[in-house]
Amino acid sequence: MGRLIYLDNLRSFALLLGIVFHSAIVYAADIQYAIQTQERSSILSYFCYWIHSFRMPMFYMISGFFSAMVVQKKGNKFYLDGRLRRVLVPTLFGLLFLAPIQYFLMEKSKIPSLDLVDFLIQFFTKEKFQHSHIWFLVDLFCFSMIYLVLHKWISQLAKGNFVHNFTYRFYILFVICFLFVLGAHTQFGKGESYFGIFKLTFTYQFSFFIAGVFCYEWKGILIQTSSSRYKPFALFLWALVFSLLLMEYEINDPLWIYFSYANPWYRSFHIFLWVASPYIWTLFFVDVFVRFGNQDGKLGRYIIEASLPIYLVHHPISLVFAYFVKESSLPVWEKFILHNLVVLSLSFILYEFFIQRTKPLRFLFGLKLG
């Protein structure tokens, strides 16, 4: 199996889409966020729910796929070394220097006289510490270590499956993920956390990571060739329907309410939508990127390398911008457009002129030193 350029590009797309998501959520109605304007848009609310319905599960599914590929082709030691350098190091750097910015600005909005040093002393305690946007790297590193322990068993399990039909395999993975997440939710709610790791979200995302591993073992689902020209349109329509339904359930049936206090059938269908939406959107985007995002080139390689550092630095920039413009009299859509232009420009400038050209920063952001 050669290099799957479209999956590399799709993983970068999933990360960088978070930049637009984090700017839109500042101006979105019906959604609570760290810093928000008083005047908000319902359109941006739908936009945020749409992105949130598939982005990170798709990212983790592709990460699981590449994890299985690296372990099988390069071995455990190579994989572990890569996870330590390219995931753990930027995780620790992000938790120490980038994550606190969100919570400092949140507190600063309430207490303008708040001192940074006093805040940091309180923040780095078990009761106060949180991960901000670095949560996805914390989870990814944990998933990688769990997979490293279980990969032989998972590989044997995958090879012992006698179902070779693509559609049946897709349904098998979906049903397993659904039952796994539903079972987990009967034990804890969405708000429960352990050292900043949210238990239900962790379980949910891990199910997609393992699904990605099976996608590699079975050589299907994420490994596709361009097919019928009508397939992406059909997938798009189905995915859109599931996303809209999920949004209604997310608003009317929040998952922080424990399963035992909810209508079990209503809640089970909510979990079904929560799992189904990213599966269908992933199939759609894989098909699209096979058609239009499968070409190698200088720009593509640049984006693939730059996507993680840019994603890590964009969030503090986005929050600082939101903090200073939240009281501005500019219309919502002007703020939103300006927000994206400023955050994207500064993030790429930081990467281009500082991160990629400085060895210590390359190391801290998980880039190759050579």
C-alpha positions as CSV (number, residue, x, y, z in Angstrom):
1,M,0.0,0.0,0.0
2,G,1.6,3.3,-1.1
3,R,1.1,6.7,0.4
4,L,-2.5,7.7,0.7
5,I,-2.2,11.4,0.0
6,Y,-5.9,12.0,0.3
7,L,-6.0,10.8,3.9
8,D,-3.0,13.0,4.8
9,N,-4.8,15.9,3.3
10,L,-8.1,15.0,4.9
11,R,-6.5,14.8,8.4
12,S,-5.0,18.3,7.9
13,F,-8.4,19.5,6.7
14,A,-10.0,18.2,9.9
15,L,-7.5,20.0,12.0
16,L,-7.5,23.3,10.2
17,L,-11.3,23.4,10.0
18,G,-11.1,23.8,13.8
19,I,-9.7,27.4,13.2
20,V,-13.0,28.4,11.5
21,F,-15.0,26.5,14.2
22,H,-13.3,28.4,17.0
23,S,-13.9,31.7,15.4
24,A,-17.6,30.9,14.5
25,I,-18.4,29.7,18.0
26,V,-17.6,33.2,19.4
27,Y,-20.6,34.6,17.4
28,A,-22.9,31.5,17.5
29,A,-26.3,31.5,19.2
30,D,-27.5,28.6,21.4
31,I,-23.9,27.6,22.2
32,Q,-21.9,28.4,25.3
33,Y,-18.2,29.2,24.9
34,A,-15.3,30.9,26.8
35,I,-15.7,34.3,25.2
36,Q,-18.7,35.4,23.2
37,T,-20.3,38.5,21.8
38,Q,-23.7,39.6,22.9
39,E,-25.1,39.7,19.4
40,R,-24.9,36.3,17.8
41,S,-26.0,34.4,14.7
42,S,-28.2,31.3,14.4
43,I,-26.6,30.6,11.0
44,L,-23.2,30.3,12.7
45,S,-24.8,28.1,15.4
46,Y,-25.8,25.6,12.7
47,F,-22.4,25.9,11.1
48,C,-20.7,25.1,14.4
49,Y,-23.0,22.1,15.1
50,W,-22.3,20.8,11.6
51,I,-18.5,21.0,12.0
52,H,-18.7,19.5,15.5
53,S,-20.8,16.6,14.3
54,F,-17.9,15.0,12.4
55,R,-14.6,16.8,12.6
56,M,-12.8,15.2,15.6
57,P,-14.2,11.6,15.1
58,M,-13.0,11.8,11.5
59,F,-9.6,13.0,12.7
60,Y,-9.3,10.1,15.2
61,M,-10.5,7.5,12.7
62,I,-7.7,8.6,10.3
63,S,-5.2,8.7,13.2
64,G,-6.1,5.1,14.1
65,F,-5.7,4.1,10.5
66,F,-2.2,5.6,10.3
67,S,-1.3,4.1,13.7
68,A,-2.0,0.6,12.5
69,M,-0.1,1.3,9.3
70,V,3.0,2.5,11.1
71,V,3.0,-0.3,13.7
72,Q,2.7,-3.0,11.0
73,K,5.3,-1.4,8.7
74,K,7.8,0.1,11.1
75,G,7.2,-1.7,14.4
76,N,6.4,-0.8,18.0
77,K,9.6,1.0,18.8
78,F,9.4,3.3,15.8
79,Y,5.7,4.1,16.6
80,L,6.4,4.8,20.3
81,D,9.3,7.1,19.4
82,G,7.1,9.0,17.0
83,R,4.3,9.3,19.5
84,L,6.6,10.6,22.2
85,R,8.3,13.2,19.9
86,R,5.3,14.2,17.7
87,V,2.4,13.9,20.2
88,L,3.6,13.9,23.8
89,V,6.1,16.8,23.5
90,P,3.6,19.3,21.9
91,T,1.0,18.0,24.4
92,L,3.1,19.0,27.4
93,F,4.2,22.3,25.8
94,G,0.5,23.1,24.9
95,L,-0.8,22.2,28.4
96,L,1.9,24.4,30.1
97,F,1.9,27.4,27.9
98,L,-1.1,27.5,25.6
99,A,-4.0,26.0,27.5
100,P,-4.0,28.4,30.5
101,I,-4.6,31.4,28.1
102,Q,-8.3,30.4,27.6
103,Y,-9.1,30.2,31.3
104,F,-7.1,33.3,32.2
105,L,-9.1,35.4,29.7
106,M,-12.3,33.9,31.0
107,E,-11.5,34.9,34.5
108,K,-10.1,38.3,33.3
109,S,-13.5,39.0,31.8
110,K,-15.1,38.6,35.2
111,I,-12.3,40.1,37.3
112,P,-10.5,42.8,35.2
113,S,-7.8,43.3,38.0
114,L,-6.8,39.6,38.0
115,D,-3.1,39.1,38.1
116,L,-1.6,36.5,35.8
117,V,0.8,35.0,38.4
118,D,-2.0,34.6,40.9
119,F,-4.1,32.9,38.3
120,L,-1.4,30.5,37.3
121,I,-0.8,29.4,40.9
122,Q,-4.4,28.5,41.2
123,F,-4.8,27.0,37.7
124,F,-2.1,24.4,38.0
125,T,-4.0,22.4,40.7
126,K,-6.0,19.3,40.4
127,E,-9.3,21.2,41.0
128,K,-8.7,23.9,38.4
129,F,-6.5,22.5,35.7
130,Q,-8.1,22.0,32.3
131,H,-6.9,21.2,28.8
132,S,-8.5,23.8,26.6
133,H,-7.9,22.9,22.9
134,I,-5.0,20.6,23.8
135,W,-7.5,18.0,24.9
136,F,-7.4,16.3,21.5
137,L,-3.6,15.7,21.8
138,V,-4.0,14.3,25.4
139,D,-6.6,11.9,24.1
140,L,-4.6,11.0,21.0
141,F,-1.5,10.1,23.1
142,C,-3.6,8.0,25.5
143,F,-5.3,6.2,22.5
144,S,-1.9,5.5,21.0
145,M,-0.5,4.0,24.2
146,I,-3.6,1.8,24.6
147,Y,-3.3,0.7,21.0
148,L,0.3,-0.2,21.5
149,V,-0.6,-2.6,24.3
150,L,-3.6,-4.1,22.4
151,H,-2.5,-4.0,18.8
152,K,-1.6,-7.7,18.4
153,W,-5.0,-8.8,19.9
154,I,-6.8,-6.3,17.6
155,S,-5.0,-7.5,14.6
156,Q,-5.8,-11.1,15.3
157,L,-9.5,-10.1,15.9
158,A,-9.6,-8.3,12.6
159,K,-8.0,-11.1,10.6
160,G,-10.5,-13.6,12.2
161,N,-13.4,-11.8,10.7
162,F,-14.9,-13.6,7.7
163,V,-17.1,-10.8,6.5
164,H,-15.5,-9.3,3.4
165,N,-18.3,-7.2,2.0
166,F,-17.6,-3.4,2.4
167,T,-21.2,-2.6,3.4
168,Y,-21.3,-5.3,6.1
169,R,-18.0,-4.3,7.5
170,F,-19.1,-0.7,7.7
171,Y,-22.3,-1.7,9.6
172,I,-20.3,-3.9,12.0
173,L,-17.9,-1.1,12.9
174,F,-20.8,1.3,13.3
175,V,-22.8,-1.0,15.6
176,I,-19.8,-1.8,17.7
177,C,-19.1,1.9,18.2
178,F,-22.7,2.7,18.9
179,L,-23.0,-0.1,21.6
180,F,-19.6,0.9,23.1
181,V,-20.6,4.5,23.5
182,L,-24.1,3.8,24.6
183,G,-22.8,1.3,27.2
184,A,-20.3,3.9,28.5
185,H,-23.0,6.6,28.7
186,T,-25.0,4.4,31.0
187,Q,-22.1,4.6,33.5
188,F,-21.2,8.3,33.3
189,G,-22.3,11.6,31.8
190,K,-20.7,14.0,29.4
191,G,-19.5,16.4,32.1
192,E,-17.6,13.9,34.2
193,S,-13.8,14.2,34.0
194,Y,-10.7,12.8,35.4
195,F,-7.6,15.1,35.5
196,G,-9.2,17.1,32.7
197,I,-10.1,14.1,30.6
198,F,-13.8,13.9,29.9
199,K,-14.8,10.3,30.3
200,L,-17.7,10.1,27.8
201,T,-15.9,12.1,25.1
202,F,-12.8,10.0,25.6
203,T,-14.8,6.8,25.1
204,Y,-16.6,8.2,22.1
205,Q,-13.4,9.4,20.4
206,F,-11.6,6.2,21.2
207,S,-14.3,4.1,19.4
208,F,-13.5,6.0,16.2
209,F,-9.7,5.6,16.7
210,I,-10.2,1.8,17.0
211,A,-12.6,1.9,14.0
212,G,-9.7,3.5,12.0
213,V,-7.4,0.6,13.1
214,F,-10.0,-1.8,11.7
215,C,-10.2,0.2,8.5
216,Y,-6.5,-0.4,8.0
217,E,-6.7,-4.1,8.9
218,W,-9.7,-4.7,6.6
219,K,-8.3,-2.5,3.8
220,G,-11.6,-0.8,3.4
221,I,-13.9,2.2,4.3
222,L,-11.0,4.7,4.4
223,I,-9.3,3.0,1.4
224,Q,-11.5,3.9,-1.6
225,T,-11.3,4.7,-5.2
226,S,-13.4,7.2,-7.1
227,S,-16.8,5.6,-7.8
228,S,-20.2,6.7,-9.1
229,R,-20.5,10.5,-9.6
230,Y,-23.8,10.4,-7.7
231,K,-22.3,8.8,-4.6
232,P,-21.0,12.0,-2.9
233,F,-24.4,13.7,-3.4
234,A,-26.3,10.9,-1.8
235,L,-23.8,10.7,1.1
236,F,-24.0,14.5,1.5
237,L,-27.8,14.5,1.8
238,W,-27.9,11.6,4.3
239,A,-25.1,13.2,6.4
240,L,-26.8,16.5,6.4
241,V,-30.1,15.0,7.6
242,F,-28.3,13.2,10.4
243,S,-26.4,16.4,11.4
244,L,-29.6,18.4,11.6
245,L,-31.3,15.8,13.6
246,L,-28.3,15.6,15.9
247,M,-28.3,19.3,16.4
248,E,-31.9,19.2,17.6
249,Y,-31.1,16.4,20.0
250,E,-28.0,18.2,21.3
251,I,-30.1,21.2,22.2
252,N,-33.1,19.4,23.6
253,D,-31.4,16.4,25.2
254,P,-27.9,17.4,26.6
255,L,-25.7,14.5,27.4
256,W,-24.6,15.9,30.7
257,I,-28.0,14.7,32.0
258,Y,-27.3,11.2,33.1
259,F,-28.8,8.3,31.1
260,S,-30.8,7.1,34.1
261,Y,-32.7,10.5,34.2
262,A,-33.5,10.6,30.5
263,N,-36.0,8.8,28.3
264,P,-33.9,5.7,27.4
265,W,-35.3,5.4,23.8
266,Y,-34.9,9.1,23.1
267,R,-31.4,9.1,24.6
268,S,-30.4,5.9,22.7
269,F,-31.4,7.5,19.5
270,H,-29.4,10.6,20.4
271,I,-26.3,8.4,20.8
272,F,-27.1,6.7,17.6
273,L,-27.1,10.0,15.8
274,W,-23.9,11.1,17.6
275,V,-22.1,8.0,16.2
276,A,-23.8,7.9,12.8
277,S,-23.2,11.5,11.7
278,P,-19.4,11.3,11.7
279,Y,-19.4,7.9,10.0
280,I,-21.4,9.2,7.1
281,W,-19.6,12.5,6.9
282,T,-16.3,10.6,6.9
283,L,-17.4,8.5,3.9
284,F,-18.5,11.7,2.1
285,F,-15.2,13.5,2.7
286,V,-13.1,10.4,1.8
287,D,-14.9,10.2,-1.5
288,V,-14.4,13.9,-2.1
289,F,-10.7,13.9,-1.2
290,V,-10.1,10.8,-3.4
291,R,-11.5,12.8,-6.3
292,F,-10.0,16.2,-5.6
293,G,-7.4,16.0,-2.8
294,N,-5.2,13.1,-4.0
295,Q,-2.5,15.1,-5.7
296,D,1.0,15.4,-4.2
297,G,2.6,18.9,-4.3
298,K,4.6,21.5,-2.5
299,L,1.6,23.3,-1.1
300,G,0.0,20.0,0.1
301,R,3.2,18.9,1.9
302,Y,3.5,22.3,3.5
303,I,-0.1,22.2,4.8
304,I,0.3,18.7,6.1
305,E,3.4,19.7,8.1
306,A,2.1,23.0,9.2
307,S,-1.4,21.9,10.3
308,L,-0.6,20.8,13.8
309,P,1.6,23.8,14.9
310,I,-0.9,26.2,13.3
311,Y,-3.8,24.6,15.0
312,L,-2.0,24.7,18.4
313,V,-1.2,28.5,18.2
314,H,-4.4,29.6,16.5
315,H,-6.6,29.1,19.6
316,P,-4.9,31.6,22.0
317,I,-4.8,34.1,19.1
318,S,-8.5,33.5,18.5
319,L,-9.4,34.0,22.1
320,V,-7.4,37.2,22.5
321,F,-9.0,38.6,19.4
322,A,-12.5,37.7,20.8
323,Y,-11.6,39.2,24.1
324,F,-10.8,42.6,22.6
325,V,-13.6,42.8,20.0
326,K,-16.5,41.3,22.0
327,E,-17.7,44.8,22.9
328,S,-17.1,46.2,19.4
329,S,-20.1,47.7,17.6
330,L,-19.2,46.0,14.3
331,P,-21.9,43.7,12.9
332,V,-21.5,40.0,13.7
333,W,-20.6,39.0,10.1
334,E,-17.9,41.7,9.8
335,K,-16.4,40.5,13.1
336,F,-16.5,36.9,12.0
337,I,-14.8,37.6,8.7
338,L,-12.2,39.8,10.3
339,H,-11.7,37.3,13.1
340,N,-10.8,34.5,10.6
341,L,-8.5,36.8,8.6
342,V,-6.6,37.9,11.6
343,V,-6.3,34.5,13.2
344,L,-5.3,32.7,10.0
345,S,-2.8,35.4,9.1
346,L,-1.1,35.5,12.5
347,S,-1.0,31.7,12.8
348,F,0.6,31.2,9.4
349,I,3.1,34.1,10.1
350,L,4.1,32.5,13.4
351,Y,4.6,29.2,11.7
352,E,6.4,30.5,8.7
353,F,8.8,32.9,10.4
354,F,9.3,31.4,13.8
355,I,8.2,27.8,14.4
356,Q,9.5,26.0,11.3
357,R,12.8,28.0,11.2
358,T,13.8,27.4,14.8
359,K,15.0,24.0,16.0
360,P,13.7,24.3,19.6
361,L,10.3,25.4,18.4
362,R,10.2,22.6,15.8
363,F,10.9,20.2,18.6
364,L,8.2,21.7,20.9
365,F,5.6,21.6,18.1
366,G,6.3,18.0,17.1
367,L,8.0,18.7,13.8
368,K,10.9,16.8,12.4
369,L,14.3,18.4,13.2
370,G,16.0,17.3,10.0
